[in-house]
Amino acid sequence: MSLWIIFFVIFVALAFEYINGFHDTANSIATVVGTKVLTPRQAIALAAVTNLFGALAGHAVAKTVSSGLVDSAFMSPLVIACALLGGIVWNLITWWFGLPSSSTHALVGGICGAAYASSGHQANAIIWSVEKIKDGKVVMEGVLHKVVIPMLSSPVIGFVGGFLVMGLFYFLLRNARPRFVTRFFGKAQIVSAAYMGFAHGLADAQKTMGVITLALVTATAAGSFEALPSWCSFLKMDKTQAAEIALLNLQKKDLTPAEITQSAQVLESEAQKLKNGEFREAFLTMAATSYRVAGATDESARAMRSAQATHEALLDRESKRLLPKIPVIGSMMAAKFTDWKKSIDGEWSAAEKAGKTPLVATAKKVDELSPDVPTWIKFICALTMAAGTAAGGWKIIKTLGHKMVKLQPVHGFAAETTAATLLAVTGSLGMTVSTTHSITTSIMGVGCAKRFSALNLSLVKRIIWAWVLTLPAAGIVGYAMVRLFQAFHWVP
């Protein structure tokens, strides 16, 4: 694979992030502009800074996008570029009409459509619903649990939350002077707008980070970076081609002890080349498990000691970091490391109960591991989103901040606080929830608490139709782009 293809994919991903900036970030600052608490330039500056902090705060959503939606076997850098183009086209269409549709679901739709086309119309290319063992506990992952259910439930939560919060404010402030309310919430809304920007970075900026990470992991595992120039070494991920081949071998049935031992030796050797991290621990634990199956007891004990030492070193390093100790947001900024011994033991037990081959199941679990997003990707995505915010988005700001319902600072504070809390909670859980859906339905709920007639219902209907069409429309474009690339023999 040519190096230019990787840079092309990164360019397309950043183009999506830029468009996301003037498309989705407009949602996060629309209320504070609509209530005239901040000028557009001040709101953009606030959004840019808080987006950056939010983007650097976690990685759960990025991991979902990079490994939890489609089978990576059908994804290549150019297929990923097609997926991004699907999201870009739909975003530009809705932006042109000033409709606050979801960039999140445009991206997910593009990824699913592209994967389906690349697989030759195989339904299993899309991970719809799957049980996984995480730290010994069964968790449900896939498009249904990480995208569809949150897509349906988050607007309801946003609407009801906005309605209840605003209703509470009406009750608490029923005897307050209007001048006091406006002045107090004018200042408080700056805090809620910053909170909204932080939550938007935590939820939305990570999606493109996950896509870029997926492209780099795919290229590294395929061996495309074997002859990479030294100045491009930052592109390499921890999942090497040799480790990928060993994991694929262990997923075959009826292996001989010698074949299992050989794959275990490769995993242990590749792990020792890596710096302390989750891949090193996972490879060593899988090597220890494989050695045990092959009857190599001493080798198994040696690999497991190295795996446990790696895990303890990760925990020790995290305990010394300052950011996780910050009140309230510290838990979101803390790295959450998987205990791979416990995780693989749980996967092994579940496979035995289900009548599956345990070694195959555990090897597949390690093969599905996605890396943490490198810091350079976080910074470049966050800065690109900020640049997009500065470039435009005023059509959507006008729609949300003025046309849908007339807002005062107290309404803006209630809507932003509700939406930001929803985004922060779901973002920390790795759910791909839409910023657009969260803030728009929160504004609707606040408007209904004010009075039902305050909502512009014809506009609300247009927005809802844009939401309904986003996933399939972006999926169709992503599918069409892959088919076009296949026609030119750019994609197999």
WOMOKA-V660754 format. One record per pair of residues at least 4 apart in sequence whose C-alpha atoms are under 6 Angstrom apart, sorted by sequence separation. I is the first residue (numbers start at 1). J is the second residue. D is the distance in whole Angstrom. If there is no record, write none. Layout:
i->I j->J d->D
i->I j->J d->D
//
This chain:
i->4 j->8 d->6
i->16 j->20 d->6
i->19 j->23 d->6
i->20 j->24 d->5
i->21 j->25 d->5
i->22 j->26 d->6
i->26 j->30 d->6
i->30 j->34 d->6
i->38 j->42 d->6
i->47 j->51 d->6
i->51 j->55 d->6
i->63 j->67 d->6
i->64 j->68 d->5
i->75 j->79 d->6
i->91 j->95 d->6
i->95 j->99 d->6
i->105 j->109 d->6
i->110 j->114 d->6
i->117 j->121 d->6
i->133 j->137 d->5
i->141 j->145 d->6
i->142 j->146 d->6
i->143 j->147 d->5
i->144 j->148 d->5
i->145 j->149 d->6
i->147 j->151 d->6
i->150 j->154 d->5
i->154 j->158 d->6
i->157 j->161 d->6
i->158 j->162 d->6
i->161 j->165 d->6
i->162 j->166 d->6
i->163 j->167 d->6
i->169 j->173 d->6
i->170 j->174 d->6
i->180 j->184 d->6
i->181 j->185 d->6
i->182 j->186 d->6
i->185 j->189 d->6
i->189 j->193 d->6
i->200 j->204 d->5
i->201 j->205 d->5
i->220 j->224 d->6
i->267 j->271 d->6
i->279 j->283 d->6
i->292 j->296 d->6
i->326 j->330 d->4
i->340 j->344 d->6
i->344 j->348 d->6
i->352 j->356 d->6
i->394 j->398 d->6
i->397 j->401 d->6
i->398 j->402 d->5
i->399 j->403 d->5
i->400 j->404 d->6
i->402 j->406 d->6
i->407 j->411 d->6
i->412 j->416 d->6
i->413 j->417 d->6
i->416 j->420 d->6
i->423 j->427 d->6
i->427 j->431 d->6
i->436 j->440 d->6
i->437 j->441 d->6
i->448 j->452 d->4
i->469 j->473 d->6
i->470 j->474 d->6
i->471 j->475 d->6
i->486 j->490 d->6
i->32 j->37 d->6
i->33 j->38 d->6
i->38 j->43 d->6
i->94 j->99 d->5
i->116 j->121 d->5
i->133 j->138 d->5
i->144 j->149 d->6
i->219 j->224 d->5
i->220 j->225 d->6
i->291 j->296 d->5
i->292 j->297 d->6
i->325 j->330 d->5
i->351 j->356 d->5
i->426 j->431 d->5
i->485 j->490 d->5
i->486 j->491 d->5
i->33 j->39 d->6
i->132 j->138 d->6
i->324 j->330 d->4
i->485 j->491 d->6
i->33 j->40 d->6
i->132 j->139 d->5
i->324 j->331 d->6
i->351 j->358 d->5
i->447 j->454 d->6
i->131 j->139 d->6
i->292 j->300 d->5
i->116 j->125 d->6
i->131 j->140 d->5
i->271 j->280 d->5
i->291 j->300 d->5
i->324 j->333 d->5
i->130 j->140 d->6
i->324 j->334 d->5
i->348 j->358 d->5
i->130 j->141 d->5
i->129 j->141 d->6
i->130 j->142 d->6
i->271 j->283 d->6
i->288 j->300 d->4
i->129 j->142 d->5
i->128 j->142 d->5
i->127 j->142 d->5
i->128 j->143 d->5
i->129 j->144 d->6
i->288 j->303 d->5
i->128 j->144 d->6
i->220 j->236 d->6
i->267 j->283 d->5
i->268 j->284 d->5
i->288 j->304 d->5
i->246 j->263 d->5
i->221 j->239 d->6
i->223 j->241 d->5
i->344 j->362 d->6
i->87 j->106 d->4
i->221 j->240 d->5
i->222 j->241 d->6
i->268 j->287 d->6
i->284 j->303 d->6
i->285 j->304 d->6
i->419 j->438 d->5
i->87 j->107 d->5
i->217 j->237 d->6
i->220 j->240 d->6
i->221 j->241 d->4
i->267 j->287 d->6
i->419 j->439 d->5
i->285 j->307 d->6
i->87 j->110 d->5
i->221 j->244 d->6
i->264 j->287 d->4
i->284 j->307 d->5
i->86 j->110 d->5
i->243 j->267 d->6
i->264 j->290 d->6
i->281 j->307 d->5
i->83 j->110 d->4
i->415 j->442 d->5
i->83 j->111 d->5
i->415 j->443 d->5
i->281 j->310 d->6
i->261 j->291 d->6
i->83 j->114 d->5
i->257 j->294 d->5
i->74 j->115 d->6
i->74 j->118 d->6
i->74 j->119 d->6
i->405 j->454 d->6
i->405 j->455 d->5
i->404 j->455 d->6
i->404 j->456 d->5
i->71 j->125 d->5
i->70 j->125 d->6
i->70 j->126 d->4
i->70 j->127 d->5
i->69 j->127 d->5
i->282 j->340 d->6
i->9 j->81 d->5
i->16 j->88 d->6
i->69 j->142 d->5
i->68 j->142 d->6
i->69 j->143 d->5
i->251 j->360 d->4
i->251 j->363 d->6
i->247 j->363 d->6
i->77 j->215 d->5
i->50 j->194 d->6
i->54 j->198 d->4
i->62 j->206 d->5
i->66 j->210 d->5
i->54 j->199 d->6
i->62 j->207 d->5
i->65 j->210 d->5
i->66 j->211 d->6
i->51 j->197 d->5
i->55 j->201 d->4
i->50 j->197 d->5
i->51 j->198 d->5
i->54 j->201 d->4
i->55 j->202 d->5
i->62 j->209 d->6
i->50 j->198 d->5
i->54 j->202 d->4
i->62 j->210 d->4
i->66 j->214 d->5
i->37 j->186 d->6
i->47 j->197 d->5
i->51 j->201 d->4
i->55 j->205 d->6
i->28 j->196 d->6
i->28 j->197 d->6
i->135 j->339 d->6
i->136 j->342 d->6
i->135 j->342 d->6
i->136 j->343 d->5
i->135 j->343 d->5
i->134 j->343 d->6
i->136 j->346 d->5
i->133 j->347 d->6
i->196 j->416 d->6
i->192 j->413 d->6
i->199 j->420 d->5
i->1 j->224 d->5
i->186 j->409 d->5
i->185 j->409 d->5
i->189 j->413 d->5
i->192 j->416 d->6
i->196 j->420 d->5
i->199 j->423 d->6
i->203 j->427 d->5
i->185 j->410 d->5
i->192 j->417 d->6
i->199 j->424 d->5
i->166 j->414 d->6
i->162 j->415 d->6
i->162 j->418 d->6
i->58 j->332 d->6
i->58 j->333 d->5
i->57 j->333 d->4
i->158 j->438 d->5
i->162 j->442 d->5
i->166 j->446 d->6
i->155 j->437 d->6
i->159 j->441 d->5
i->163 j->445 d->4
i->167 j->449 d->6
i->155 j->438 d->6
i->158 j->441 d->5
i->159 j->442 d->5
i->162 j->445 d->5
i->163 j->446 d->5
i->158 j->442 d->5
i->162 j->446 d->5
i->146 j->431 d->5
i->147 j->432 d->6
i->155 j->441 d->5
i->159 j->445 d->4
i->163 j->449 d->5
i->100 j->396 d->6
i->98 j->395 d->5
i->98 j->396 d->5
i->67 j->370 d->6
i->52 j->382 d->5
i->104 j->434 d->6
i->102 j->434 d->6
i->102 j->436 d->5
i->48 j->386 d->5
i->109 j->471 d->4
i->113 j->475 d->4
i->117 j->479 d->5
i->113 j->476 d->6
i->21 j->385 d->4
i->106 j->470 d->6
i->110 j->474 d->5
i->114 j->478 d->5
i->101 j->466 d->6
i->106 j->471 d->6
i->109 j->474 d->5
i->110 j->475 d->4
i->113 j->478 d->5
i->114 j->479 d->5
i->18 j->384 d->5
i->22 j->388 d->5
i->61 j->427 d->6
i->64 j->430 d->6
i->101 j->467 d->6
i->105 j->471 d->5
i->109 j->475 d->4
i->113 j->479 d->4
i->18 j->385 d->5
i->21 j->388 d->4
i->22 j->389 d->4
i->26 j->393 d->5
i->30 j->397 d->5
i->34 j->401 d->4
i->17 j->385 d->5
i->21 j->389 d->4
i->34 j->402 d->6
i->60 j->428 d->6
i->106 j->474 d->5
i->110 j->478 d->4
i->114 j->482 d->6
i->61 j->430 d->4
i->18 j->388 d->4
i->22 j->392 d->5
i->23 j->393 d->6
i->31 j->401 d->5
i->60 j->430 d->4
i->22 j->393 d->4
i->26 j->397 d->6
i->30 j->401 d->5
i->35 j->407 d->6
i->35 j->408 d->5
i->35 j->409 d->5
i->31 j->412 d->5
i->90 j->474 d->6
i->87 j->474 d->5
i->86 j->474 d->5
i->86 j->477 d->5
i->86 j->478 d->4
i->83 j->478 d->5
i->82 j->478 d->5
i->82 j->481 d->5
i->82 j->482 d->6
//
